[in-house]
Amino acid sequence: MATLAVSSHLPVHGITIDFTRSRTNIESAEVRIGRSSSQIQRDAGKSFQQKFSPPMVLSHRDSFSLHIQYKKCFVTKIKNINLKTGDMFRMYSENEEQEYVELHKKIRIIVALSEAELRSTSSDIFQKCPRFRILVIGKSGVGKSSLISYAFGVEKNIISENQPGAADIEKELKSPQNKRFVLHDSKGFEAGDRYNLEIVRDFIVRRKGMSPEHQLHAIWFCFEIPRAGGPFLENGAEEFLEWKRSGILGDVPVIIVFTKYDMLIDRMERTLAQTTLDGSDDEVIKKHARDEAKAELQNICVGPLQALPGPDIPYAAVSAEEDFRGTLSDLVEKTKHCIDQHSAPDSEAAVMSSVAQRVHPGLNIDASIKVGKKRYWKSLASCALFKNHQMVHCLDVLHTDIVDVWNFYDPQSHLHGTNFKGMMRKMVNDTTAERTRANPIQNIGSWLSVVGAIAGIVAAVAAAGPAAPIAAPIAAGAVLAVYVGQVYQTCRAAIQSSMAYIAHLTLVLQTLYLLSESQALTLRAIELAFKAYDASPMKEEVFTWIQDYVTSLTALDVADEDIMEKVIEVIQFYKIDAAQVSKLREQIPHVDLSAPDGS
């Protein structure tokens, strides 16, 4: 198939300036591409070398030059060397050579236009910031253990709340169930206890200047909702919030967490059932109880908090009880929003706040989009980063980035295994043929079709016996699509396959999220999620959407930004929020997801 267009962008992975044969003694060098610039570090001998990660991107419109400073007759001089970008683009498009070399008066300039391997963007992020680090402050019995357990999908005994005074704020509390999360615990502030108050302050202040790996990313300050008339804040808590408002604690977000919200609503229900609404329908009482609880929370907690001087401190009312899990989603979303306000939205901390949590699938999708935008999703049209790499390797790096961001508890690494990758490649290959047009229906309707497919598969498996396999349509060892052995090119087939792989994988993982509920993944669970999505109309809707878009492209239409935004549009359309998660899970029948093979 003919290519759609010659590459419109080039990745510049590195640059070397070799002046061993020149009498010019270069003292400093800088590379300039368009409006971007970067210093080049001195290497051994008479050379400068610099690698760029992520690579700098060069377009036809950009100027590309070196700005060098050198001495001649004891006088410092400056020279601009303009590189021949036209020759660079031609060489890149026509030859297998991945280095561009240009000589300028015995100064040899080498531009690296590829790297030896495609590195996953997620691994770069995890190297700088491997875990989301949070401090939780609260008295024993306030509900910290349940809160942390459900919000981050870890064991409940990660905090020993039954041992008053045992909290050691310096201790890193980690869990094998979530390797992207680390917790620091502190007991609450008793009246007159300045010792613990100062320990917490010093801990927070000391962490401010540390590397992203060791910085504190958020603080949850937990209070059990009191009964009317009961005290809300002790003196120590008020002083802590004053430090936050005055800037002493720095930019780390502090969120006030009002715990055991379900108990407040229960009190309201009992009161209403005994008074004005006696004899009313249960649903009517529940609705009124929630309205009353909201007003009571405002009166006894939010009002006093907002009355304190200084900027408002964000807050959330939560419960870890099953019917209130949506409140945990609100809390983690608010936490992420606060982190975004204090750092770049695509910073390592912002991404990790979404990766570590286990209650809001929409945040995982948002983080996946941010990671995709950083590098590889930008190259689906121009193949600027995929040039001369086999399709299988391109799909692998896309696969790794997406799977990593979902952060499932996958102790056997099934999602990174050849079996699951083969299933996904076969799905994309099977949907590259012309299909009957499928009309996308509304988000929740599409997901109900997936849930219906789950129910049908579960019923069939149950009828066949307790040890019956799910039988996903692939054998272990993986069926490889024809295109997998090809080199990535800017053609409709490659663009369509890449877009479909990103969308299908994301939606299979969202299906798996509905099933797994933070449990250890088994091949049985993965195969059920895959087969349910594969059998649902949603898969055909997604492919038709992508196919129609790619078919409409002409040589003049192809642009990285447009391709990337179309992928994002498809994924966002099918993204489910916390409220939808609860509704959909209610309709999923019980299924034994343990693996008969022990996996």
Salt bridges, closest charged atoms under 4 A:
GLU27 OE2 - LYS71 NZ 3.96
GLU30 OE1 - ARG32 NE 2.69
ASP87 OD1 - ARG90 NH2 2.33
GLU115 OE1 - HIS13 ND1 3.82
GLU115 OE1 - ARG119 NH1 2.74
ASP124 OD2 - ARG119 NH2 2.94
ASP124 OD2 - ARG375 NH2 2.78
GLU170 OE2 - ARG206 NH2 2.61
GLU172 OE2 - ARG133 NH1 2.87
GLU172 OE1 - LYS174 NZ 3.34
ASP185 OD1 - LYS144 NZ 2.70
GLU190 OE1 - LYS139 NZ 3.77
GLU198 OE2 - ARG194 NE 3.50
ASP202 OD1 - ARG201 NE 3.31
GLU224 OE1 - LYS260 NZ 3.59
GLU234 OE2 - LYS139 NZ 3.08
GLU239 OE1 - ARG194 NH1 2.71
ASP291 OD2 - LYS287 NZ 3.43
GLU333 OE1 - HIS360 NE2 3.49
ASP340 OD2 - LYS336 NZ 2.58
ASP346 OD2 - LYS374 NZ 3.95
GLU348 OE2 - LYS128 NZ 3.78
ASP366 OD1 - LYS575 NZ 3.01
ASP396 OD1 - LYS421 NZ 3.77
ASP396 OD1 - ARG425 NH2 2.61
ASP404 OD1 - HIS416 NE2 3.05
ASP430 OD2 - LYS426 NZ 2.90
ASP534 OD1 - LYS539 NZ 2.72
GLU540 OE2 - ARG435 NH1 3.05
GLU540 OE2 - LYS539 NZ 3.86
ASP548 OD2 - ARG437 NH1 2.62
ASP560 OD2 - HIS9 ND1 3.41
GLU569 OE1 - LYS566 NZ 2.97
